[in-house]
Amino acid sequence: MPLEDYTRHQQGIIKRYYQNAPAIQLQRLGELVSELYLAEGKKRAKKWDAIETALKKLEVPAERIAHLRKQDDPALLANLVKELQK
């Protein structure tokens, strides 16, 4: 749907969303880290899938994502979030 099909107010909301998309993804990643600490079994695997998607959107190298997933350590992921916030 072209941007012209939206009202001026809606266009402003859409533009601000995309301007703040990295910050939104980073916040979501922080929430996922917290959830990962508590997850077990299949839920933990689903959390890792969501984390992997968020990391790709933040343009984290694929090798680093694979390493984090292999280690399966929320502390390493929390350190990455701190690093990305700087």
Sequence and secondary structure as in RCSB ss.txt:
>XXXX:A:sequence
MPLEDYTRHQQGIIKRYYQNAPAIQLQRLGELVSELYLAEGKKRAKKWDAIETALKKLEVPAERIAHLRKQDDPA
LLANLVKELQK
>XXXX:A:secstr
  GGGS HHHHHHHHHHHHSHHHHHHHHHHHHHHHHHH  HHHHHHHHHHHHHHHHHTT  HHHHHHHHHHT HH
HHHHHHHHHH 
